[in-house]
Amino acid sequence: MSGNERRRGMVLQERDRHLLREFATARVIDREQAKLLGGFHSTTRVNTRLLRLTEAGLLRRFRLGTLAGAAKSLYSLSEKGAQLVGVPYRGLRRRNDETLVADFFVEHQLAINEIYCALKYQPIPVPGVVFDRWIAFHETLTPALRLIPDGYTELRLPAETVAMFLEIDLGHESRRVWKEKIRNYLQLAMSGEHERLFGQSRFRVLVIAHSERRMQSIRRTVAPMIDKIFWFSSIEAIHREGLWEAIWFRPTGNARQRLIEQTL
């Protein structure tokens, strides 16, 4: 057992290392996300492991206040943990054991993580569809595009690869900001820059708003500018019906579509 791995008698398992590496993408997670990312099937077991990793100084713990007045624990990678598994340190810049109230960054990142976990760690109920990759961004795509997507994913189908950017909207971005995003995505599509950067000729932009009402508001902003590329849904609909169900809208029309139709 190395000195780095001896923390109060703890021996790091490969599952621990995998979980720590995932923090480079997820940045801050709650217990349920940790269960998926770490492959835990028991709440008691994941709670115990998170506590041990925190006590070992590899994770930092925070508490997020809820509307009901309770608080749930959140975890972020420490600098020591990042060094141990060889990933960039992008931990949450908050005090250890601090209680966070109305923290927009944290709530936004947790919402991104939900989609990441659903794509990579939960079964895809469409035959022939395989999760291929996810990219998290920490700077603009190019110097010319002032655009930092919330994520990028590729799903491999028998006959094609579906490339998708993710935009999570919790109601904090103005109509002006959304118009600028739309123009940037249009430029990315028309310039050929997307193919140069990602090796895919086409892409979608998944816009997931916190509510149905907010989703429809963004659709009304997008529709006059473009009737392609963008797909819309809400966190409410995903929680209610599931990511893969017919909960998606295009910029115009009222038809509900599945994200990926049956391929076989």
MARROPA-136536 format. One record per residue: residue in one letter; x, y, z of N, C-alpha, C in turn; chain. Coordinates in steps of 0.001 Angstrom, whole numbers, plus 500000, padded with zeros to 6 digits. Layout:
{a {X Y Z} {X Y Z} {X Y Z} A}
...
//
This chain:
{m {500856 498810 500000} {500000 500000 500000} {500894 501243 500000} A}
{s {500689 502138 499035} {501535 503324 498950} {501124 504345 499997} A}
{g {502040 505299 500244} {501731 506354 501194} {500538 507173 500755} A}
{n {500401 507370 499426} {499273 508154 498914} {497950 507452 499152} A}
{e {497983 506112 499186} {496729 505379 499283} {496405 504966 500717} A}
{r {497343 505182 501630} {497085 504820 503020} {496484 506023 503742} A}
{r {495170 506029 503855} {494481 507110 504546} {493526 506463 505547} A}
{r {493920 506490 506805} {493101 505859 507833} {492822 504397 507476} A}
{g {493837 503704 506954} {493704 502291 506653} {492956 502000 505373} A}
{m {492717 502997 504512} {491922 502812 503299} {492801 502371 502139} A}
{v {492346 501374 501404} {493001 500960 500173} {492086 501333 499016} A}
{l {492612 502101 498083} {491803 502499 496933} {491534 501313 496030} A}
{q {490291 501134 495648} {489897 500133 494681} {489815 500777 493296} A}
{e {489770 499934 492270} {489659 500481 490912} {488366 501272 490752} A}
{r {487302 500838 491427} {486051 501591 491364} {486221 502984 491956} A}
{d {487005 503104 493027} {487280 504418 493610} {488011 505297 492605} A}
{r {489013 504726 491944} {489787 505485 490963} {488907 505948 489805} A}
{h {488033 505046 489368} {487114 505401 488286} {486215 506561 488700} A}
{l {485660 506476 489900} {484795 507542 490399} {485554 508858 490486} A}
{l {486767 508837 491009} {487562 510058 491115} {487853 510649 489738} A}
{r {488143 509792 488760} {488396 510299 487399} {487156 510947 486806} A}
{e {485990 510425 487144} {484753 510981 486591} {484488 512404 487089} A}
{f {485085 512776 488213} {484903 514141 488695} {485509 515176 487745} A}
{a {486455 514765 486903} {487011 515693 485919} {485932 516151 484950} A}
{t {484920 515302 484727} {483785 515660 483869} {482638 516229 484680} A}
{a {482258 515525 485758} {481053 515891 486501} {481243 517054 487468} A}
{r {482458 517252 487954} {482841 518362 488830} {482218 518311 490214} A}
{v {480900 518241 490313} {480249 518153 491617} {479065 517207 491467} A}
{i {478939 516246 492408} {477893 515243 492280} {477189 515029 493612} A}
{d {475980 514483 493528} {475273 514088 494739} {475359 512567 494889} A}
{r {474731 512049 495905} {474847 510621 496206} {474298 509757 495078} A}
{e {473135 510129 494529} {472526 509302 493487} {473392 509271 492234} A}
{q {474021 510387 491905} {474922 510400 490763} {476169 509576 491059} A}
{a {476639 509610 492294} {477796 508801 492679} {477491 507312 492533} A}
{k {476254 506907 492840} {475878 505504 492689} {476026 505060 491243} A}
{l {475606 505906 490309} {475709 505565 488892} {477160 505609 488411} A}
{l {477843 506694 488728} {479207 506875 488242} {480156 505823 488801} A}
{g {479910 505384 490040} {480794 504422 490674} {480317 502985 490598} A}
{g {479118 502772 490018} {478610 501408 489893} {478174 500793 491206} A}
{f {477684 501620 492140} {477205 501114 493425} {475733 500715 493299} A}
{h {475363 499645 493985} {473969 499196 493966} {473305 499345 495328} A}
{s {474051 499800 496299} {473536 499946 497656} {473767 501378 498133} A}
{t {472709 501992 498675} {472850 503339 499221} {473810 503352 500405} A}
{t {473717 502336 501251} {474623 502260 502402} {476077 502182 501941} A}
{r {476316 501391 500910} {477682 501201 500431} {478244 502484 499820} A}
{v {477431 503192 499022} {477945 504419 498407} {478163 505485 499480} A}
{n {477277 505564 500469} {477468 506526 501563} {478774 506254 502314} A}
{t {479023 504986 502573} {480247 504610 503293} {481486 504967 502480} A}
{r {481435 504694 501177} {482618 504939 500351} {482868 506427 500185} A}
{l {481823 507212 500005} {481991 508659 499887} {482582 509243 501169} A}
{l {482123 508738 502303} {482661 509197 503589} {484148 508862 503699} A}
{r {484523 507631 503320} {485917 507236 503408} {486802 508071 502484} A}
{l {486337 508317 501270} {487112 509128 500319} {487242 510568 500806} A}
{t {486202 511063 501468} {486260 512408 502033} {487233 512465 503203} A}
{e {487159 511485 504091} {488066 511440 505237} {489521 511283 504786} A}
{a {489719 510629 503642} {491073 510436 503108} {491600 511696 502432} A}
{g {490760 512733 502319} {491198 513977 501699} {491170 513957 500185} A}
{l {490516 512945 499593} {490453 512833 498139} {489211 513509 497566} A}
{l {488187 513651 498386} {486979 514376 498017} {486740 515489 499025} A}
{r {486023 516498 498581} {485547 517550 499476} {484031 517470 499510} A}
{r {483442 517765 500661} {482001 517632 500845} {481383 518994 501134} A}
{f {480200 519180 500579} {479426 520401 500804} {477987 519990 501068} A}
{r {477184 520950 501455} {475764 520671 501643} {474959 521722 500898} A}
{l {473968 521242 500177} {473107 522128 499405} {471760 522223 500086} A}
{g {471362 523437 500461} {470062 523633 501083} {468940 523388 500100} A}
{t {467822 522833 500569} {466661 522571 499728} {465503 523449 500162} A}
{l {464471 523505 499305} {463304 524331 499606} {462592 523848 500864} A}
{a {462710 522553 501152} {462042 521996 502330} {462803 522293 503614} A}
{g {463951 522943 503483} {464724 523291 504664} {465772 522271 505032} A}
{a {465802 521142 504325} {466815 520127 504580} {468068 520460 503767} A}
{a {469047 519600 503849} {470268 519798 503069} {470769 518444 502615} A}
{k {471254 518380 501366} {471823 517128 500891} {473309 517324 500637} A}
{s {474055 516245 500783} {475504 516321 500623} {475893 516288 499149} A}
{l {476889 517089 498812} {477478 517114 497480} {478970 516873 497636} A}
{y {479586 516362 496569} {481001 516015 496630} {481727 516560 495406} A}
{s {482958 516985 495632} {483806 517507 494575} {485214 516973 494792} A}
{l {485973 516842 493732} {487326 516306 493820} {488256 517314 494483} A}
{s {489094 516840 495388} {490107 517705 495985} {491325 517759 495075} A}
{e {492205 518700 495338} {493434 518794 494544} {494262 517522 494704} A}
{k {494277 516985 495910} {495016 515746 496182} {494427 514582 495386} A}
{g {493103 514516 495345} {492444 513451 494589} {492723 513554 493104} A}
{a {492733 514782 492581} {493016 514981 491160} {494434 514528 490820} A}
{q {495377 514864 491673} {496765 514451 491445} {496903 512937 491488} A}
{l {496171 512293 492385} {496290 510852 492556} {495879 510088 491306} A}
{v {494809 510549 490630} {494322 509812 489452} {494703 510494 488140} A}
{g {495481 511584 488225} {496025 512199 487025} {495020 512924 486153} A}
{v {494097 513668 486777} {493133 514459 486018} {493277 515928 486423} A}
{p {492817 516841 485566} {492893 518257 485924} {492066 518549 487178} A}
{y {492551 519462 487997} {491818 519833 489202} {490814 520925 488852} A}
{r {489545 520550 488835} {488467 521509 488575} {487413 521375 489669} A}
{g {487878 521223 490873} {486975 521049 491997} {486176 522300 492300} A}
{l {485141 522114 493076} {484266 523220 493460} {485009 524175 494383} A}
{r {485016 525448 494027} {485752 526437 494824} {484866 526965 495950} A}
{r {484575 526080 496870} {483787 526433 498039} {484501 525868 499264} A}
{r {484162 526355 500442} {484772 525843 501659} {484255 524444 501966} A}
{n {485143 523590 502471} {484750 522235 502833} {483653 522284 503898} A}
{d {482621 521473 503707} {481464 521380 504599} {480620 522657 504627} A}
{e {480822 523540 503665} {479996 524746 503570} {478586 524357 503131} A}
{t {477573 525048 503644} {476196 524865 503195} {475908 525897 502109} A}
{l {475526 525419 500927} {475307 526282 499774} {473815 526583 499652} A}
{v {473488 527823 499391} {472099 528239 499227} {471972 528954 497890} A}
{a {471019 528492 497058} {470766 529111 495754} {472055 529274 494954} A}
{d {472805 528192 494839} {474065 528211 494105} {473780 527813 492661} A}
{f {473726 528783 491759} {473338 528529 490374} {474301 527569 489694} A}
{f {475613 527775 489884} {476581 526902 489216} {476358 525449 489605} A}
{v {476179 525195 490889} {476011 523821 491370} {474737 523203 490794} A}
{e {473625 523931 490854} {472361 523404 490351} {472456 523119 488851} A}
{h {473122 524002 488127} {473300 523830 486690} {474154 522599 486393} A}
{q {475258 522433 487132} {476136 521291 486898} {475446 519973 487243} A}
{l {474669 519949 488312} {473938 518740 488671} {472947 518350 487577} A}
{a {472327 519351 486946} {471389 519073 485848} {472126 518516 484635} A}
{i {473295 519056 484329} {474119 518505 483242} {474485 517061 483543} A}
{n {474883 516811 484791} {475295 515466 485184} {474168 514448 485027} A}
{e {472937 514870 485267} {471801 513958 485089} {471760 513413 483676} A}
{i {471972 514286 482698} {471939 513856 481305} {473148 512982 481001} A}
{y {474302 513368 481495} {475520 512580 481303} {475343 511164 481859} A}
{c {474821 511067 483072} {474611 509760 483688} {473592 508932 482907} A}
{a {472532 509573 482442} {471498 508848 481692} {472051 508288 480386} A}
{l {472920 509041 479736} {473471 508602 478457} {474534 507521 478630} A}
{k {475423 507707 479597} {476583 506821 479718} {476355 505632 480647} A}
{y {475553 505804 481697} {475504 504787 482745} {474152 504104 482900} A}
{q {473145 504553 482183} {471859 503890 482275} {471547 503211 480940} A}
{p {470791 502114 480951} {470504 501402 479701} {469796 502298 478686} A}
{i {470200 502188 477438} {469531 502901 476349} {468478 501960 475770} A}
{p {467196 502299 475908} {466141 501350 475531} {465814 501381 474039} A}
{v {466810 501664 473216} {466627 501670 471765} {467644 500697 471180} A}
{p {467215 499583 470628} {468156 498592 470106} {469109 499206 469082} A}
{g {470369 498839 469188} {471350 499285 468215} {471997 500618 468509} A}
{v {471585 501279 469594} {472140 502588 469939} {473157 502414 471069} A}
{v {474349 502952 470866} {475436 502801 471840} {476025 504175 472152} A}
{f {476205 504464 473440} {476898 505680 473850} {478344 505588 473390} A}
{d {478842 506662 472757} {480199 506638 472223} {481148 507527 473023} A}
{r {480784 508803 473175} {481670 509679 473944} {480929 510911 474437} A}
{w {481546 511559 475422} {481048 512809 475998} {482240 513739 476151} A}
{i {482035 514999 475824} {483078 516008 476010} {482509 517132 476866} A}
{a {483241 517494 477913} {482891 518662 478732} {483795 519819 478307} A}
{f {483253 521014 478289} {483998 522182 477811} {484286 523143 478964} A}
{h {485472 523724 478910} {485878 524680 479935} {486365 525992 479309} A}
{e {486256 526066 477986} {486577 527300 477263} {485795 527301 475962} A}
{t {485795 528416 475254} {485025 528518 474026} {485517 527515 472984} A}
{l {484613 527105 472111} {484973 526121 471091} {486108 526623 470196} A}
{t {486017 527879 469774} {487068 528511 468984} {487158 529976 469421} A}
{p {488272 530636 469133} {488366 532062 469483} {487274 532904 468833} A}
{a {486808 532475 467662} {485802 533261 466937} {484391 533031 467469} A}
{l {484168 531903 468140} {482838 531576 468643} {482807 531728 470157} A}
{r {482052 532673 470635} {481904 532847 472084} {480835 531884 472588} A}
{l {481156 530611 472501} {480191 529560 472781} {480854 528473 473610} A}
{i {480301 528243 474798} {480770 527151 475656} {479562 526246 475923} A}
{p {479387 525198 475123} {478243 524304 475346} {478328 523633 476713} A}
{d {477192 523164 477188} {477172 522452 478465} {477683 521021 478327} A}
{g {477785 520551 477116} {478325 519219 476878} {478174 518863 475414} A}
{y {478858 517806 475028} {478770 517281 473666} {478831 515771 473765} A}
{t {477934 515096 473047} {477910 513646 473088} {477715 513086 471698} A}
{e {478149 511847 471518} {477909 511131 470270} {477311 509772 470594} A}
{l {476242 509442 469885} {475602 508136 469990} {475836 507394 468679} A}
{r {476306 506170 468796} {476602 505369 467605} {475401 504499 467265} A}
{l {474897 504641 466032} {473803 503848 465501} {474355 502937 464411} A}
{p {473595 501930 463994} {474120 501030 462963} {474540 501748 461677} A}
{a {473834 502793 461289} {474111 503425 460001} {474723 504812 460107} A}
{e {474822 505361 461319} {475332 506724 461457} {475717 506993 462906} A}
{t {476364 508122 463102} {476644 508637 464437} {475858 509926 464627} A}
{v {475117 510003 465713} {474336 511208 466015} {475132 512050 467002} A}
{a {475522 513244 466565} {476309 514175 467388} {475368 515218 467974} A}
{m {475509 515496 469275} {474583 516401 469943} {475295 517272 470969} A}
{f {475056 518568 470884} {475457 519488 471937} {474328 519578 472954} A}
{l {474672 519915 474175} {473688 520047 475244} {473674 521471 475773} A}
{e {472475 522015 475924} {472271 523312 476571} {471203 523145 477645} A}
{i {471592 523302 478894} {470658 523251 480019} {470278 524681 480388} A}
{d {468991 524943 480469} {468521 526290 480812} {467675 526221 482077} A}
{l {468133 526888 483127} {467396 526931 484392} {466665 528256 484581} A}
{g {466517 528985 483483} {465731 530216 483520} {466515 531472 483822} A}
{h {467850 531400 483754} {468663 532552 484135} {469235 533316 482940} A}
{e {468998 532838 481717} {469592 533474 480543} {468543 534261 479774} A}
{s {468910 535454 479361} {467978 536354 478699} {467740 535948 477244} A}
{r {466735 536549 476649} {466449 536317 475224} {467633 536746 474371} A}
{r {468295 537823 474749} {469464 538295 474003} {470585 537253 474020} A}
{v {470803 536644 475176} {471835 535603 475284} {471483 534422 474393} A}
{w {470212 534048 474374} {469808 532919 473550} {469964 533229 472062} A}
{k {469661 534434 471647} {469847 534789 470240} {471313 534683 469835} A}
{e {472199 535085 470729} {473629 534986 470444} {474054 533517 470346} A}
{k {473523 532674 471220} {473832 531246 471140} {473381 530669 469799} A}
{i {472182 531021 469396} {471637 530504 468133} {472530 530909 466971} A}
{r {472941 532165 466937} {473823 532631 465857} {475144 531866 465870} A}
{n {475682 531593 467044} {476944 530868 467135} {476807 529431 466653} A}
{y {475710 528772 467017} {475505 527407 466541} {475284 527381 465027} A}
{l {474591 528365 464500} {474419 528453 463051} {475761 528624 462352} A}
{q {476602 529473 462893} {477929 529661 462312} {478743 528375 462391} A}
{l {478622 527661 463504} {479346 526400 463664} {478907 525394 462602} A}
{a {477605 525364 462315} {477077 524418 461326} {477456 524815 459903} A}
{m {477365 526099 459587} {477553 526549 458209} {479016 526683 457815} A}
{s {479893 526888 458772} {481302 527141 458466} {482102 525867 458227} A}
{g {481547 524725 458610} {482296 523478 458534} {483223 523267 459712} A}
{e {483207 524186 460672} {484095 524104 461826} {483761 522896 462710} A}
{h {482481 522557 462776} {482097 521396 463579} {482741 520125 463048} A}
{e {482734 519943 461743} {483344 518741 461171} {484849 518720 461427} A}
{r {485475 519875 461347} {486915 519938 461609} {487227 519582 463058} A}
{l {486394 520052 463981} {486661 519842 465404} {486274 518450 465884} A}
{f {485162 517913 465359} {484603 516687 465916} {484510 515534 464926} A}
{g {484798 515799 463655} {484762 514729 462674} {483376 514298 462255} A}
{q {482364 515113 462546} {480979 514820 462178} {480425 515973 461349} A}
{s {479727 515638 460272} {479240 516683 459368} {477980 517367 459882} A}
{r {477220 516676 460727} {475962 517247 461228} {475899 517138 462743} A}
{f {475074 517983 463338} {474880 517905 464790} {473508 518435 465159} A}
{r {473086 518074 466355} {471874 518622 466959} {472273 519451 468167} A}
{v {471370 520309 468595} {471521 521018 469860} {470317 520664 470722} A}
{l {470555 519953 471810} {469486 519597 472736} {469345 520708 473764} A}
{v {468195 521333 473778} {467909 522389 474746} {466941 521827 475782} A}
{i {467393 521751 477023} {466570 521205 478097} {466342 522310 479124} A}
{a {465110 522759 479212} {464752 523841 480130} {464217 523261 481434} A}
{h {464175 524093 482455} {463732 523585 483760} {462237 523330 483808} A}
{s {461467 523951 482898} {460016 523766 482896} {459495 523787 481470} A}
{e {458283 523262 481281} {457643 523275 479960} {457442 524718 479484} A}
{r {457032 525579 480372} {456784 526969 479993} {458057 527639 479495} A}
{r {459148 527425 480197} {460420 528010 479782} {460876 527417 478449} A}
{m {460684 526117 478270} {461047 525469 477008} {460306 526089 475833} A}
{q {459008 526325 476002} {458234 526933 474919} {458682 528365 474647} A}
{s {459088 529075 475663} {459592 530438 475482} {460864 530442 474628} A}
{i {461776 529502 474900} {463011 529430 474114} {462699 529008 472678} A}
{r {461765 528096 472506} {461353 527697 471150} {460890 528903 470341} A}
{r {460130 529773 470974} {459627 530953 470256} {460763 531894 469861} A}
{t {461849 531864 470603} {463020 532665 470243} {463776 532037 469080} A}
{v {463857 530722 469079} {464632 530020 468059} {463901 529970 466722} A}
{a {462593 529718 466739} {461827 529424 465522} {462006 530445 464398} A}
{p {461987 531762 464653} {462156 532709 463543} {463557 532689 462930} A}
{m {464528 532114 463623} {465906 532151 463163} {466318 530867 462442} A}
{i {465756 529713 462862} {466103 528435 462239} {465056 527389 462615} A}
{d {464742 526491 461670} {463788 525427 461969} {464456 524051 461980} A}
{k {465787 524047 462012} {466534 522793 462048} {467460 522792 463278} A}
{i {468247 521747 463411} {469317 521592 464407} {468782 521450 465838} A}
{f {467901 522353 466276} {467506 522411 467684} {466394 521417 468026} A}
{w {466555 520781 469192} {465561 519890 469779} {465297 520369 471205} A}
{f {464028 520365 471612} {463654 520962 472893} {462895 519983 473787} A}
{s {463230 520018 475069} {462446 519307 476063} {462648 520001 477405} A}
{s {462177 519375 478467} {462280 519991 479792} {462715 518953 480814} A}
{i {463304 519431 481896} {463659 518548 483001} {462399 517896 483555} A}
{e {461308 518647 483605} {460038 518096 484075} {459639 516879 483249} A}
{a {459697 517003 481916} {459290 515907 481031} {460225 514716 481150} A}
{i {461524 514963 481278} {462494 513870 481414} {462245 513106 482706} A}
{h {461982 513818 483806} {461692 513153 485070} {460374 512383 485014} A}
{r {459431 512931 484280} {458096 512328 484223} {458045 511120 483281} A}
{e {458689 511229 482115} {458522 510200 481084} {459809 509495 480696} A}
{g {460929 510168 480810} {462193 509551 480437} {462811 510203 479214} A}
{l {464127 510229 479187} {464890 510902 478141} {464586 510377 476752} A}
{w {464276 509077 476645} {464157 508428 475336} {462735 508388 474816} A}
{e {461801 508918 475576} {460401 508898 475145} {460098 510068 474203} A}
{a {458866 510108 473722} {458457 511151 472765} {458154 512445 473519} A}
{i {459213 513115 473951} {459082 514342 474746} {459791 515517 474070} A}
{w {460246 515320 472843} {461075 516316 472174} {460296 517062 471098} A}
{f {460540 518363 471010} {459919 519220 470013} {461001 519842 469134} A}
{r {460639 520131 467900} {461505 520891 467015} {461118 522375 467127} A}
{p {461858 523278 466489} {461543 524707 466641} {460122 525071 466232} A}
{t {459573 524390 465221} {458203 524672 464784} {457388 523387 464809} A}
{g {456079 523542 464918} {455192 522384 464942} {454964 521872 466348} A}
{n {453929 521046 466488} {453553 520540 467804} {453756 519040 467949} A}
{a {454393 518411 466965} {454619 516971 467032} {455686 516647 468077} A}
{r {455380 515675 468917} {456344 515200 469914} {457146 514055 469293} A}
{q {458448 514116 469421} {459305 513128 468795} {460182 512430 469824} A}
{r {460638 511238 469464} {461650 510554 470251} {463022 511089 469857} A}
{l {463926 511078 470807} {465276 511543 470531} {465934 510683 469459} A}
{i {465771 509366 469576} {466266 508412 468585} {465131 507431 468287} A}
{e {464758 507327 467037} {463722 506363 466659} {464332 504966 466634} A}
{q {463445 503949 466659} {463910 502579 466590} {464761 502382 465346} A}
{t {465905 501744 465508} {466827 501588 464385} {466835 500184 463799} A}
{l {466259 499223 464526} {466278 497834 464052} {464841 497316 463890} A}
//
